[in-house]
Amino acid sequence: MKNDFVSKGRSVSDLKVHLVLVTKYRRKAFTLEMLARLNIVMQELLEKWDCKLVEFNGEDDHVHLLFQYHPDVELSKLVNNLKSVSSRKLRQEFVEHLESFYWKDVFWSGSYFVASCGGVTVSTLRKYIEAQESPTEST
């Protein structure tokens, strides 16, 4: 991944997060068509939050998103919005397929996995910070 910093207001950042969403009861509900549609839905939602989808993929019972966001975004609110809107859209557009998996208005598990990602390792950052030059004399 190249460094593509986001400048907004008085800050410059490069925050990326890996998000994993799992279907309710880990049901193998996804088809290729659903994953393709979900990719578009997630990209559009992230753009509304001034975020950028870097990578998206999934299997039949979960999806992975890698996206960039700004520090003013409340990550938990963003994830809840992604889950609720995508669930509603998938249930509306793939009603016949999903009614064999779910009888209630659900799609995602109540939980999710999220991990921060960066361009360098913690040890590289530690070395960089340790190598900073200290002032030579006190004033």
Residue pairs with C-beta under 8 A, 6 or more apart in sequence:
1 16
1 54
1 119
3 14
3 119
4 14
4 68
5 12
5 13
5 14
6 12
6 13
6 14
6 15
6 52
6 68
6 70
8 50
8 70
8 72
9 72
11 70
11 71
13 70
13 71
14 68
14 118
14 119
15 68
15 69
15 70
15 71
15 116
16 54
16 66
16 67
16 68
16 69
16 116
16 117
16 118
17 66
17 67
17 69
17 75
17 114
17 115
17 116
17 117
18 64
18 65
18 66
18 113
18 114
18 115
18 116
18 117
19 64
19 65
19 66
19 67
19 79
19 82
19 112
19 113
19 114
20 62
20 63
20 64
20 65
20 112
20 113
20 114
21 62
21 63
21 65
21 82
21 83
21 108
21 109
21 112
22 61
22 62
22 108
22 109
22 111
22 112
23 29
23 30
23 61
23 62
23 101
23 107
23 108
23 109
24 102
24 106
24 107
24 108
24 109
24 110
25 109
26 61
26 62
26 109
27 61
27 101
27 102
28 60
28 61
29 60
29 61
29 97
29 98
29 101
29 102
29 107
30 38
30 58
30 59
30 60
30 61
30 63
31 94
31 97
33 94
34 90
34 94
34 97
35 57
35 58
35 63
37 89
37 90
37 93
37 94
38 56
38 58
38 63
38 86
38 90
39 53
39 56
41 85
41 86
41 89
41 90
42 53
42 56
42 65
42 82
42 86
43 53
43 56
45 81
45 82
45 85
45 86
46 52
46 53
46 67
46 82
49 69
49 73
49 78
49 81
50 69
50 70
50 73
51 67
51 68
51 69
51 70
51 73
51 78
52 67
52 68
53 65
53 66
53 67
54 66
54 67
54 68
55 64
55 65
55 66
56 63
56 64
56 65
56 66
57 63
57 64
58 64
65 82
66 117
69 75
69 78
75 114
79 112
79 114
83 108
83 112
86 107
86 108
87 105
87 106
87 107
87 108
90 98
90 107
91 98
91 102
91 105
91 107
98 107
118 125
120 128
